[in-house]
Amino acid sequence: MGNLIIAEKTSAAIRIASSLSDGKVSKVKYGSSYILRFTKDGNEYSVLPLRGHIIEIDFPKEYRDWKIDNLKEMAKLEPKENIKFKGLDFVLKKLNQENDEVIVATDYDREGELIGVEALRLMERENGIKRAKFSALTKSELMQSFENLGNVDYNLADSAEAREIIDLLWGATLTRFFSIETKRLGYEFVSVGRVQSPTLTILVKREKEIRNFIPEIFYELSITINGCEFKYTGNPIKAKEDGEKLLERISHSDKASVKEINENTRSLYRPIPFSTTEFLKEANRLGISVEKAMAIAEALYQHGKISYPRTDNTVYPRSLNLKSILLNLEDSYLKDSIKTVMGESRLIPSRGKVETTDHPPIYPTSPIRKSELKGDYFKIYDLIARRFISTLAENAEISEREFKAQTGGLEFTYTSSKVMKEGWLKYYPIIYYRERVDPQLEIGREYEFHDPVL
């Protein structure tokens, strides 16, 4: 008798088997599926790769026709469960008989928990069940996970199943109702869903605001001193006539007097660790769509390059060895950045407002060479790696000088800005800050101005 490991995908199964084995892993045809077999510490293990959910729910056949008179019944029905892959139930039941212990090693989230429980139900397994929880498909994390096995969270699986059932009952019933009532059937049916309908409401509300917006014309007055644009403190100017009168007031002179210079130093705070939402926003700024960025992140996770990409967490857990992750990246194209940040920073991480206990924020788990990834795959990995480094770097320090000048009784201002301490800015690929040139003026002196513009 041996031990069966249930993996969510083929790529995950391969990484689990290769990470845990003493060396040799064999691929064995098993019914309609295949398993990976290996030995560890004298014990026999089999890894069964699934293909996501193995059970799908639907209404009974008699409810396939779209009728208005059976919708109330549909909303109260117990959905029927169907096995998505032919012969998988036989494979699972046979493996159940051959193994003393079953270890669920699917992704540790609602859907992953439900996928594992679906397999256990088909096996009719009640005892000898353990759960491997991990946030990265790396050898060290997988080894630690399988050395500290926990229990399956059936409540978490139930919550995923409840959401699945609600999606079916709500979506199918209301989709049929609105489609029949509006006589839009076939390819033109009206789709209604638990998530998509409220989202569509938000979009419609925003679109109405845009369409109802009445633009207002306004004007701005400015002058140029030593190549820098000074703006009138009374901007914006609503009436063109008022702007022309102000322009006339300053046209009688070509000089402005510097009345005040205020100096200030401020911090430009480093970014917070990557949650899924923060990651997708930044990827979009690189020109990568949300859908593509998420697909790439999933692929990088499956190949052990980054941690689990679906997380709300913006606080690194204390158990995560941040220095070790940095040192691991020294074997990559980022080695110079790693050496610099470790020499300049105290390595105290930034933190966001959301802290959860299921998965850490997204971080790089394996070093790569630049030639290892291409195109958007490299951009996504680079973004995640540099974001991680930036969260451990120091804040940037910015020096600002505000100049106030007068001419024709009107006050104009300009603020120069310069980086005094780069901090995290030197590591991050997205530009958050641009310096503004100093016009080199002195209080009390008059300077020629040019190009008064309204």
Secondary structure, 3 states (H helix, E strand, C coil): CEEEEEECCHHHHHHHHHHHCCCCEEEEEECCEEEEEEEECCEEEEEEECCCCCEEEECCHHHCCCCHHHHHHHHCCCCEEEECCCCHHHHHHHHHHHEEEEEEECCCCHHHHHHHHHHHHHHCCCCCEEECCCCCCCHHHHHHHHHCCECCCHHHHHHHHHHHHHHHHHHHHHHHHHHHHCCCCHHHCCCCCCCHHHHHHHHHHHHHHHHHCCCCCCECCEEEECCEEEEECCCCECCHHHHHHHHHHHCCCCEEEEEEEEEEEEEECCCCCECHHHHHHHHHHCCCCHHHHHHHHHHHHHCCCECCCCCCCCCCCCCCCHHHHHHHHHHCCCHHHHHHHHHHCCCCCCCCCCCCCCCCCECECCCCCHHHCCHHHHHHHHHHHHHHHHHHCCCEEEEEEEEEEEECCEEEEEEEEEEEECHHHHCCCCCCCCCECCCCCCCCCEEEEEEEEC
